[in-house]
């Protein structure tokens, strides 16, 4: 899902609706949304998981190992659960 698709979907929902995240696709556990980060790039390792690292433009003092750059790294919005 892209930000554009998410915005279109969320426009239909009342603004005071709580956001709950499932731990996995089977619905084994749930958690409220804690926060959103936009300073990461994502690289898929499989269709269902990958890794995140800092985008170069926000990683001024970061260790080079913590920076995700190159053709496989895509800008991402990361949604964090409370637990």
C-alpha positions in Angstrom: 0.0 0.0 0.0 1.3 3.5 -0.8 0.7 6.8 1.1 -1.6 7.9 -1.7 -3.8 4.7 -1.3 -3.8 5.0 2.5 -4.9 8.7 2.4 -7.7 7.8 0.0 -8.9 5.0 2.3 -8.6 7.0 5.5 -10.6 10.0 4.0 -13.7 7.7 4.3 -13.1 7.1 8.1 -14.1 9.5 11.0 -11.0 11.4 12.2 -11.4 10.2 15.8 -11.2 6.5 15.0 -8.4 4.7 16.8 -5.7 2.8 14.8 -5.0 -0.8 15.8 -2.3 -2.9 14.3 -2.2 -6.7 14.0 1.0 -8.4 15.0 0.7 -10.7 12.0 -1.6 -11.6 9.2 -3.3 -14.3 11.2 -4.4 -11.8 13.9 -2.6 -13.4 16.8 -2.2 -10.2 18.7 -3.2 -6.5 18.4 -1.7 -3.2 19.5 -2.7 0.5 19.2 -0.5 2.7 17.0 2.3 4.4 18.9 3.9 6.6 16.2 5.0 7.0 12.6 8.5 7.6 11.2 9.3 9.0 7.8 13.1 9.0 8.0 13.7 5.5 6.8 14.3 3.6 3.6 13.1 0.0 3.2 14.6 -2.9 1.3 12.5 -6.0 0.7 14.2 -9.3 1.4 11.1 -11.3 0.5 7.6 -10.3 -0.5 6.5 -10.3 3.2 9.5 -8.8 5.1 12.6 -6.7 4.7 14.7 -4.2 6.6 14.7 -0.5 7.3 17.7 1.9 7.6 17.9 5.7 7.8 17.6 7.7 4.6 20.9 9.4 3.7 19.4 12.9 4.0 18.6 12.5 7.7 21.6 10.4 8.7 24.1 13.2 9.2 25.9 11.6 12.2 24.8 8.0 11.7 27.1 5.0 11.3 27.3 4.1 7.5 25.9 0.6 8.4 22.7 2.3 9.5 22.1 4.1 6.2 20.0 2.5 3.5 20.9 3.9 0.1 21.1 2.4 -3.4 18.6 1.2 -6.0 17.0 -1.4 -3.8 16.2 1.0 -1.0 12.8 2.8 -1.2 11.4 5.7 0.9 9.0 4.3 3.5 6.6 5.3 6.2 7.1 3.1 9.2 4.2 2.6 11.6 5.2 1.6 15.1 2.9 -0.3 17.6 2.8 0.5 21.3 4.2 -3.0 22.2 
